Amino acid sequence: MLGKKLTQRLRVGIVGCGAIGEGLALFIDSQLSDKINLCALADKDQQRAVKLQRKLRSVLSVVEVEELIKKVDLVVETASIEAARFILERALLYKKDMLILSAGALIENFPLLAQAEKAKINIYVPSGAISGIDGLGALSLGSIRKVSLITSKPPRGLIGADYLKRKKINLTNLKKEKVVFKGSVKEAVRYFPKNVNVAAILVLASSSQNVEVCIKANPNLKRNTHCIIVEAKEAKLSVTVENTPSKLNPRTSSLAILSVQYFFRKMFSNFKVGS
Ligand SMILES: NC(=O)c1ccc[n+]([C@@H]2O[C@H](COP(=O)([O-])OP(=O)(O)OC[C@H]3O[C@@H](n4cnc5c(N)ncnc54)[C@H](O)[C@@H]3O)[C@@H](O)[C@H]2O)c1
């Protein structure tokens, strides 16, 4: 779809009407409605979709996820890993392009990615809550030796994760920084599904499973911080992103919302900066 001249408005549907879904819907509605026909919303909590529908000028319907997939050219997932798994499968069936925010779902399912390629279905993954994906992507054509991600969060951003319960890690009243997890991306996705989209994006951008993940709880932090280190023959890259939580959902960074909005802005711009 990117790069192709679209002769009519692109039909887009959003699954998941929380912080990112709402931020994107409002952006399309106010800035891109001449290019995009935002025609459907879906949410497992239908009231959230109806609430968002009322804030928009676009005339659109609130439907079940499967119906939404059938109606649109591009399905946008801003919901959960579980929703992304369902969308991946059904969008393939109905031959629809998709944009996935819950990138962890893609890591579990490389065969589906191969099927999509065969069927010429586009899957877009915005850079979300991190930066440096352009450099990492470029280096994937060179020789990457190692990719590491250190994610540090205030304890409240991690409390409730199954892994912590299983390992009996208690973060209440934590006084200093504590490493809660070190391991592979696959394990991180399994144990921290709400916290590891960033790690998944690194795997997808670098085309390497060899991404080391370290998750830390730090009671002195106000912002979620991601430190990405890429060691390659051609360059060493260190990127630190300190994210401000979004107003609608403190677990989601404002940058993730802007990144999806920017993805659509770039799609329809004739002047594209950055690889
Ligand atoms: N790629 C990134 O960098 C990045 C950054 C932030 C968030 N995320 C991911 O994006 C997704 C959306 O984030 P958010 O902050 O907007 O979340 P949110 O909790 O604010 O909103 C999610 C919405 O999706 C709905 N939903 C959940 N599961 C669903 C399902 N199976 N079917 C239909 N609707 C469903 C919920 O009811 C809710 O309204 C999450 O999975 C989150 O982990 C990715």
PDBQT file of the ligand as one rigid body, heavy atoms in Angstrom, charges set to zero:
ROOT
HETATM    1  N1  LIG A 301       4.283  -1.214  20.051  1.00  0.00    +0.000 N 
HETATM    2  C1  LIG A 301       4.433  -0.423  21.101  1.00  0.00    +0.000 C 
HETATM    3  O1  LIG A 301       5.450   0.231  21.312  1.00  0.00    +0.000 OA
HETATM    4  C2  LIG A 301       3.283  -0.283  22.062  1.00  0.00    +0.000 A 
HETATM    5  C3  LIG A 301       3.261   0.787  22.965  1.00  0.00    +0.000 A 
HETATM    6  C4  LIG A 301       2.178   0.894  23.811  1.00  0.00    +0.000 A 
HETATM    7  C5  LIG A 301       1.164  -0.052  23.789  1.00  0.00    +0.000 A 
HETATM    8  N2  LIG A 301       1.235  -1.094  22.927  1.00  0.00    +0.000 N 
HETATM    9  C6  LIG A 301       0.190  -2.119  22.869  1.00  0.00    +0.000 C 
HETATM   10  O2  LIG A 301      -0.889  -1.610  22.108  1.00  0.00    +0.000 OA
HETATM   11  C7  LIG A 301      -2.113  -2.138  22.584  1.00  0.00    +0.000 C 
HETATM   12  C8  LIG A 301      -3.082  -0.988  22.872  1.00  0.00    +0.000 C 
HETATM   13  O3  LIG A 301      -2.539  -0.125  23.855  1.00  0.00    +0.000 OA
HETATM   14  P1  LIG A 301      -3.452   0.978  24.587  1.00  0.00    +0.000 P 
HETATM   15  O4  LIG A 301      -2.569   1.748  25.474  1.00  0.00    +0.000 OA
HETATM   16  O5  LIG A 301      -4.283   1.689  23.592  1.00  0.00    +0.000 OA
HETATM   17  O6  LIG A 301      -4.367   0.032  25.496  1.00  0.00    +0.000 OA
HETATM   18  P2  LIG A 301      -5.719   0.414  26.253  1.00  0.00    +0.000 P 
HETATM   19  O7  LIG A 301      -5.820  -0.562  27.374  1.00  0.00    +0.000 OA
HETATM   20  O8  LIG A 301      -5.792   1.862  26.562  1.00  0.00    +0.000 OA
HETATM   21  O9  LIG A 301      -6.847   0.081  25.165  1.00  0.00    +0.000 OA
HETATM   22  C9  LIG A 301      -7.027  -1.188  24.635  1.00  0.00    +0.000 C 
HETATM   23  C10 LIG A 301      -8.464  -1.321  24.182  1.00  0.00    +0.000 C 
HETATM   24  O10 LIG A 301      -8.576  -2.544  23.445  1.00  0.00    +0.000 OA
HETATM   25  C11 LIG A 301      -9.694  -3.271  23.902  1.00  0.00    +0.000 C 
HETATM   26  N3  LIG A 301      -9.415  -4.704  23.721  1.00  0.00    +0.000 N 
HETATM   27  C12 LIG A 301      -8.550  -5.479  24.412  1.00  0.00    +0.000 A 
HETATM   28  N4  LIG A 301      -8.560  -6.741  23.931  1.00  0.00    +0.000 NA
HETATM   29  C13 LIG A 301      -9.461  -6.760  22.919  1.00  0.00    +0.000 A 
HETATM   30  C14 LIG A 301      -9.924  -7.766  22.031  1.00  0.00    +0.000 A 
HETATM   31  N5  LIG A 301      -9.484  -9.030  22.112  1.00  0.00    +0.000 N 
HETATM   32  N6  LIG A 301     -10.823  -7.435  21.088  1.00  0.00    +0.000 NA
HETATM   33  C15 LIG A 301     -11.292  -6.161  21.001  1.00  0.00    +0.000 A 
HETATM   34  N7  LIG A 301     -10.907  -5.162  21.828  1.00  0.00    +0.000 NA
HETATM   35  C16 LIG A 301     -10.000  -5.451  22.773  1.00  0.00    +0.000 A 
HETATM   36  C17 LIG A 301      -9.871  -2.872  25.362  1.00  0.00    +0.000 C 
HETATM   37  O11 LIG A 301     -11.214  -3.051  25.795  1.00  0.00    +0.000 OA
HETATM   38  C18 LIG A 301      -9.461  -1.400  25.342  1.00  0.00    +0.000 C 
HETATM   39  O12 LIG A 301     -10.553  -0.536  25.077  1.00  0.00    +0.000 OA
HETATM   40  C19 LIG A 301      -1.762  -2.978  23.822  1.00  0.00    +0.000 C 
HETATM   41  O13 LIG A 301      -1.644  -4.344  23.472  1.00  0.00    +0.000 OA
HETATM   42  C20 LIG A 301      -0.416  -2.446  24.231  1.00  0.00    +0.000 C 
HETATM   43  O14 LIG A 301       0.363  -3.422  24.928  1.00  0.00    +0.000 OA
HETATM   44  C21 LIG A 301       2.260  -1.211  22.045  1.00  0.00    +0.000 A 
ENDROOT
TORSDOF 0
